[in-house]
Structures are given as structure tokens and as C-alpha cells.
Amino acid sequence: MSAVPPIVFGITGASGAPYAVRLLKALTAAHRPVSLIVSKYGMRLLATESGIESIDALRDAVGIDAWASYVEVFSNDDRGAPPASGSARTAGMVVCPCSMGTLSAIAVGASRSLIERAADVTLKERRKLILVPRETPLSAIHLGNMLRLARAGAVVMPASPGFYHQPKQIADLVDFVVARVLDQFGVEQNFVARWKGQ
Ligand SMILES: Cc1cc2nc3c(=O)[nH]c(=O)nc-3n(C[C@H](O)[C@H](O)[C@H](O)COP(=O)(O)O)c2cc1C
């Protein structure tokens, strides 16, 4: 494992599993250690949307060598794991995709799972918390929770790809969102060109 502190990465049960897989690949390719936590519904959506039925299958999708070097998995039930404590050094946290259920729990500091607790810790330690929600339409409750989180310091970046780079395939749309998340952590990527004007 690297001496660089890990990015805590929560995968929850919003639609958008391909974003999670691509982001995990990109972070490990950039040699960034990851503390990975997958909720029960995060795993279900990985199966439904990406055909990934287990953590072992996720490891195979990311690549066994990259996984062994950079990924540590924690149970979402284990609120005694390192990401649950502010004393454990991290480089921040991303929840991608982020369900409205998890988003609301983070907004009120519920901390009923490791993902929720780690997000709570990330906010209280004033570290970077990136939330990538996917829902439409958004109710006043959803919007209120997002506003509360933005005011508390979280970066709320909906999985909402742009089209100005003229995507040709679904992977281009996924890459667009993932590239913006990587920007938040200062991780360089070479799969989406930066806009330089027309
Ligand atoms: C196929 C499927 C798609 C779903 N899509 C979304 C979604 O896009 N956004 C969302 O907030 N919840 C979605 N849900 C509901 C969440 O998975 C559900 O609220 C779950 O309890 C979230 O738990 P978690 O945040 O612990 O993963 C979906 C559920 C299923 C089964």
C-alpha cells in the first residue's frame, strides 16, 4: 500500500454503476489508494447495470494487480473501520453514485452505515466530500438535502454529462462525469480533452 492517504470511495444504490467502475479504474490507474465501501444496493446496481455480481467480480473488472496495489475493501456494516474515525488520514471521500437515501442520511448526520459515518467524518474534518447523485425529477426534499450538504462543505455534482464534446458512445458520457470527479481530487486523466473554446 502507498504512503499517500486513501480516497474513501462509497458506491451506493443509485443508477450509475458504470460511473463507479470507471472511476475506480481511473483512480487505481493514477496510483491513488482507495478505501472502498459498497452498500447492499450499490452491489445490486453493479449487478443490474454492469453485470458485476460480487466484490471479486468488481476486482476482476478493475484489474487484479491494480486492485491488490491500491484497493482496500471495508464492510458497510463496520462502523469501527478506519474511515469511521477522523484520526485515520484520508484524501477525502467520494460517493459515486450517491442514492437519495444515502444523501439524505449524510445531510442529517445519521451515520447508520460506514459510508454514512465516513461521509460525516469527512465533513467534520473539513476534508473534500464529493457526492454524485442520480435522480430525476428532484423533490423539494432532495433539493433541500443537497443545499444543506453544499452549505456544509460537500461538493454535489450530479451525474449529468455534457454533450459539447460530442460523445459517440455511452463510455464517452461516463468518462465525462468521471473526469469531472477526478478534477475535484486533482487527479490528471487523458481520456476527456479539456474545453479550449470553439
Ligand atoms: C434498479 C434500481 C435503480 C435505482 N435507482 C436509483 C436512483 O437512480 N437514485 C436513487 O436515489 N435511488 C435509486 N434506487 C433506490 C435505492 O437503491 C434505494 O433507495 C436503496 O435503499 C439505497 O440504499 P443505499 O443508499 O444504502 O445504497 C434504485 C433501486 C433499484 C433497485
The ligand as an SDF file (V2000), in Angstrom:
LIG
                    3D

 31 33  0  0  0  0  0  0  0  0999 V2000
  -32.7630   -0.7790  -10.2540 C   0  0  0  0  0  0  0  0  0  0  0  0
  -32.7560    0.2970   -9.1930 C   0  0  0  0  0  0  0  0  0  0  0  0
  -32.4630    1.5920   -9.5520 C   0  0  0  0  0  0  0  0  0  0  0  0
  -32.4300    2.5980   -8.5960 C   0  0  0  0  0  0  0  0  0  0  0  0
  -32.0980    3.8690   -8.9760 N   0  0  0  0  0  0  0  0  0  0  0  0
  -31.9970    4.8370   -8.0540 C   0  0  0  0  0  0  0  0  0  0  0  0
  -31.5460    6.1420   -8.4420 C   0  0  0  0  0  0  0  0  0  0  0  0
  -31.2240    6.4280   -9.5950 O   0  0  0  0  0  0  0  0  0  0  0  0
  -31.4410    7.0730   -7.4580 N   0  0  0  0  0  0  0  0  0  0  0  0
  -31.7370    6.8070   -6.1490 C   0  0  0  0  0  0  0  0  0  0  0  0
  -31.5840    7.7060   -5.3210 O   0  0  0  0  0  0  0  0  0  0  0  0
  -32.1720    5.5660   -5.7580 N   0  0  0  0  0  0  0  0  0  0  0  0
  -32.3020    4.5830   -6.6860 C   0  0  0  0  0  0  0  0  0  0  0  0
  -32.7200    3.3270   -6.3080 N   0  0  0  0  0  0  0  0  0  0  0  0
  -33.1710    3.1100   -4.9360 C   0  0  0  0  0  0  0  0  0  0  0  0
  -32.0230    2.8470   -3.9580 C   0  0  0  0  0  0  0  0  0  0  0  0
  -31.2530    1.7580   -4.4050 O   0  0  0  0  0  0  0  0  0  0  0  0
  -32.6110    2.5510   -2.5810 C   0  0  0  0  0  0  0  0  0  0  0  0
  -33.1940    3.7400   -2.0540 O   0  0  0  0  0  0  0  0  0  0  0  0
  -31.6010    1.9990   -1.6180 C   0  0  0  0  0  0  0  0  0  0  0  0
  -32.2320    1.7690   -0.3790 O   0  0  0  0  0  0  0  0  0  0  0  0
  -30.4260    2.9190   -1.4270 C   0  0  0  0  0  0  0  0  0  0  0  0
  -29.5910    2.3750   -0.4100 O   0  0  0  0  0  0  0  0  0  0  0  0
  -28.0720    2.7960   -0.2720 P   0  0  0  0  0  0  0  0  0  0  0  0
  -28.0040    4.2830   -0.3210 O   0  0  0  0  0  0  0  0  0  0  0  0
  -27.6650    2.2510    1.0560 O   0  0  0  0  0  0  0  0  0  0  0  0
  -27.3350    2.1350   -1.3800 O   0  0  0  0  0  0  0  0  0  0  0  0
  -32.7430    2.3030   -7.2490 C   0  0  0  0  0  0  0  0  0  0  0  0
  -33.0160    0.9760   -6.8950 C   0  0  0  0  0  0  0  0  0  0  0  0
  -33.0280   -0.0170   -7.8490 C   0  0  0  0  0  0  0  0  0  0  0  0
  -33.2960   -1.4330   -7.4220 C   0  0  0  0  0  0  0  0  0  0  0  0
  1  2  1  0
  2  3  1  0
  2 30  2  0
  3  4  2  0
  4  5  1  0
  4 28  1  0
  5  6  2  0
  6  7  1  0
  6 13  1  0
  7  8  2  0
  7  9  1  0
  9 10  1  0
 10 11  2  0
 10 12  1  0
 12 13  2  0
 13 14  1  0
 14 15  1  0
 14 28  1  0
 15 16  1  0
 16 17  1  0
 16 18  1  0
 18 19  1  0
 18 20  1  0
 20 21  1  0
 20 22  1  0
 22 23  1  0
 23 24  1  0
 24 25  2  0
 24 26  1  0
 24 27  1  0
 28 29  2  0
 29 30  1  0
 30 31  1  0
M  END
$$$$
